[in-house]
Amino acid sequence: MPSLKTFIPLGCAMACAWLLAGTAQAAQPAQPKGPGAHATAAPAVKAAFGQPITEAELASWNIDIRTTDGAGLPDGSGTIAQGQAVYDGKCASCHGAKAEGGPMFGTMVGGIGSFTTERRLLTPGSMYPFAPVLFDYVRRAMPLTQPQSLSNDEVYAVTGYILHLNGLLPADAVVNAAALKALKMPNRDGFMVDDRPDTKAVRCMKECKALR
């Protein structure tokens, strides 16, 4: 015969299992009963942060410039002298005196006409097809340590100063949106239209074979 000691642990285990099952059932929420009863969905949790952005707030982020014709250039203006002051204070440490090259970047002056030779010199004057390209880049990315910290007037001024160093603007020029739009860059005709077929692809969601 099995001894009493054999049955005591077995009885305790069964009792514990019964108590745990009862506790788990008691923890479950009461379910509706009866015909037509249904569970009520929990209310949706809404985020407690954020707010809709206004058109005015969005406009401050929209600094895109269509460089082919200067659409999007902001109000403001600057002189060549003002541009030199901005450049000496915020640009020369990387680009060198008179934009002739510094510890981080090469020259931004000269090279005009070099794109038709085997020894091209890449500068804003030698490569950029439209003057607003320079304004757009300076405003977005310069100075390197604090991009987008320059005012529109400062960007116009330093853009004019660099163009002046390249011989494209006189020393007494006033640089603004109209002046940049009117300036014809030396390499404007040095680019070709990208007419590869994939640049004119048509979005297709069905019956796409007909477009091939």
C-alpha positions as CSV (number, residue, x, y, z in Angstrom):
1,M,0.0,0.0,0.0
2,P,1.2,3.6,-0.6
3,S,2.0,5.5,2.5
4,L,0.1,8.6,3.7
5,K,3.2,10.7,2.8
6,T,2.6,9.9,-0.9
7,F,-0.9,11.4,-0.9
8,I,-0.3,14.6,1.0
9,P,1.8,16.4,-1.7
10,L,-0.7,15.3,-4.4
11,G,-3.6,16.6,-2.4
12,C,-1.9,20.0,-1.9
13,A,-1.1,20.3,-5.6
14,M,-4.7,19.7,-6.5
15,A,-5.9,22.2,-4.0
16,C,-3.5,24.9,-5.2
17,A,-4.5,24.4,-8.8
18,W,-8.2,24.7,-7.9
19,L,-7.5,27.9,-5.9
20,L,-5.5,29.5,-8.8
21,A,-8.2,28.7,-11.3
22,G,-10.8,30.3,-9.2
23,T,-8.6,33.4,-8.7
24,A,-8.1,33.7,-12.5
25,Q,-11.8,33.4,-13.2
26,A,-12.5,36.1,-10.6
27,A,-10.0,38.4,-12.3
28,Q,-11.8,38.3,-15.6
29,P,-14.3,41.1,-16.3
30,A,-17.9,40.2,-16.2
31,Q,-19.2,39.2,-19.6
32,P,-22.7,40.3,-20.6
33,K,-25.3,37.5,-20.7
34,G,-28.6,37.0,-22.3
35,P,-30.0,37.5,-25.8
36,G,-28.6,40.4,-27.8
37,A,-25.8,41.0,-25.3
38,H,-22.4,42.2,-26.8
39,A,-19.1,43.4,-25.5
40,T,-18.4,47.1,-25.4
41,A,-15.2,48.2,-27.2
42,A,-12.7,50.1,-25.2
43,P,-12.5,53.8,-26.1
44,A,-9.7,54.8,-28.5
45,V,-6.7,56.3,-26.9
46,K,-5.8,59.7,-28.4
47,A,-2.2,61.2,-28.4
48,A,-1.7,63.9,-25.9
49,F,0.8,65.8,-28.0
50,G,1.2,67.6,-31.3
51,Q,-1.1,70.1,-33.0
52,P,-2.1,70.9,-36.6
53,I,0.4,73.1,-38.5
54,T,-0.8,76.3,-40.1
55,E,0.0,77.5,-43.6
56,A,2.0,80.4,-42.1
57,E,4.1,78.1,-40.0
58,L,4.7,75.8,-43.1
59,A,5.8,78.8,-45.1
60,S,8.8,79.3,-42.9
61,W,10.1,75.8,-43.8
62,N,9.5,76.3,-47.6
63,I,12.8,77.8,-48.8
64,D,12.8,76.0,-52.2
65,I,14.1,78.1,-55.1
66,R,13.5,77.2,-58.7
67,T,17.0,78.0,-59.9
68,T,16.3,78.1,-63.6
69,D,14.3,81.4,-63.2
70,G,14.8,82.3,-59.5
71,A,11.1,81.6,-58.5
72,G,11.0,81.6,-54.8
73,L,13.9,84.0,-54.1
74,P,12.9,86.0,-51.0
75,D,12.8,89.7,-50.4
76,G,16.0,91.4,-49.4
77,S,19.3,92.7,-50.8
78,G,22.9,93.2,-50.1
79,T,26.0,95.0,-51.5
80,I,29.4,93.6,-52.4
81,A,31.0,95.4,-49.5
82,Q,28.5,93.9,-47.1
83,G,29.2,90.5,-48.6
84,Q,32.9,90.8,-48.0
85,A,32.3,91.5,-44.4
86,V,30.0,88.5,-44.0
87,Y,32.5,86.3,-45.9
88,D,35.5,87.4,-43.8
89,G,33.6,86.8,-40.6
90,K,31.8,83.5,-41.4
91,C,33.3,81.9,-44.4
92,A,37.0,82.6,-44.8
93,S,38.0,80.2,-42.0
94,C,37.0,77.3,-44.3
95,H,37.2,78.8,-47.8
96,G,40.3,81.0,-47.4
97,A,40.8,84.7,-48.1
98,K,39.0,86.0,-51.1
99,A,37.5,82.5,-51.7
100,E,40.8,81.3,-53.1
101,G,40.8,78.1,-51.0
102,G,41.2,77.2,-47.4
103,P,41.9,74.4,-45.0
104,M,38.6,72.6,-45.8
105,F,37.6,73.6,-49.3
106,G,39.2,74.5,-52.6
107,T,38.9,77.7,-54.5
108,M,35.6,79.2,-55.5
109,V,37.2,81.7,-57.9
110,G,38.3,81.3,-61.5
111,G,38.0,78.5,-64.0
112,I,35.6,80.2,-66.3
113,G,35.8,78.5,-69.6
114,S,37.6,75.5,-68.3
115,F,34.7,73.2,-68.8
116,T,35.5,73.1,-72.5
117,T,39.0,71.8,-71.7
118,E,40.4,68.6,-70.2
119,R,41.4,70.4,-67.0
120,R,38.1,71.7,-65.6
121,L,38.2,73.9,-62.5
122,L,35.0,73.6,-60.5
123,T,33.8,77.0,-59.1
124,P,30.4,78.7,-58.9
125,G,31.6,81.0,-61.7
126,S,32.8,78.2,-64.0
127,M,30.0,75.6,-63.4
128,Y,26.7,77.0,-62.1
129,P,24.3,77.6,-65.0
130,F,22.1,80.0,-63.0
131,A,23.0,82.5,-60.3
132,P,20.1,81.6,-58.0
133,V,21.9,78.2,-57.5
134,L,24.5,79.9,-55.5
135,F,22.0,81.8,-53.3
136,D,20.1,78.6,-52.7
137,Y,23.1,76.6,-51.7
138,V,24.5,79.3,-49.4
139,R,21.2,79.8,-47.6
140,R,20.6,76.0,-47.1
141,A,24.1,74.8,-46.1
142,M,26.4,77.7,-45.0
143,P,28.2,78.3,-42.8
144,L,29.1,74.7,-42.3
145,T,28.9,75.0,-38.5
146,Q,25.6,76.8,-38.4
147,P,23.6,76.3,-41.6
148,Q,20.5,78.5,-42.3
149,S,21.7,81.0,-39.7
150,L,22.3,83.8,-42.2
151,S,19.6,86.4,-42.9
152,N,18.3,86.8,-46.5
153,D,20.2,90.1,-46.8
154,E,23.5,88.4,-45.7
155,V,23.0,85.6,-48.2
156,Y,22.3,88.1,-51.0
157,A,25.5,90.0,-50.0
158,V,27.8,87.0,-49.7
159,T,26.4,85.6,-53.0
160,G,27.2,88.9,-54.7
161,Y,30.7,89.0,-53.2
162,I,31.5,85.5,-54.6
163,L,30.1,86.4,-58.0
164,H,32.1,89.6,-57.9
165,L,35.3,87.7,-57.2
166,N,34.5,85.7,-60.3
167,G,34.3,88.8,-62.3
168,L,30.5,88.5,-62.8
169,L,29.3,91.5,-60.9
170,P,30.8,95.0,-60.4
171,A,32.0,96.2,-57.1
172,D,29.1,98.6,-56.7
173,A,26.4,96.1,-57.5
174,V,23.3,95.8,-55.3
175,V,22.3,92.1,-55.2
176,N,18.7,91.1,-54.9
177,A,16.3,88.7,-56.6
178,A,16.0,90.7,-59.8
179,A,19.8,91.0,-60.1
180,L,20.3,87.2,-59.7
181,K,17.5,86.4,-62.2
182,A,19.0,88.8,-64.8
183,L,22.6,87.6,-64.5
184,K,23.6,85.2,-67.3
185,M,26.2,82.8,-66.0
186,P,29.1,81.8,-68.3
187,N,28.2,78.1,-68.3
188,R,24.5,78.4,-68.8
189,D,24.7,76.6,-72.2
190,G,27.1,74.0,-70.9
191,F,24.4,71.6,-69.8
192,M,22.2,69.2,-71.8
193,V,18.6,68.1,-71.3
194,D,18.4,64.6,-69.8
195,D,16.1,63.0,-72.3
196,R,16.6,59.4,-71.3
197,P,13.3,57.4,-71.5
198,D,13.2,56.7,-67.7
199,T,13.2,60.4,-66.9
200,K,9.7,60.6,-68.6
201,A,8.3,57.5,-67.0
202,V,4.5,57.4,-66.5
203,R,3.1,56.1,-63.3
204,C,1.1,53.0,-63.9
205,M,-1.0,50.9,-61.6
206,K,-2.8,48.6,-64.1
207,E,-2.6,47.6,-67.8
208,C,1.0,48.9,-67.8
209,K,2.1,46.9,-70.8
210,A,0.2,49.3,-73.0
211,L,2.6,52.1,-72.0
212,R,5.7,50.3,-73.0
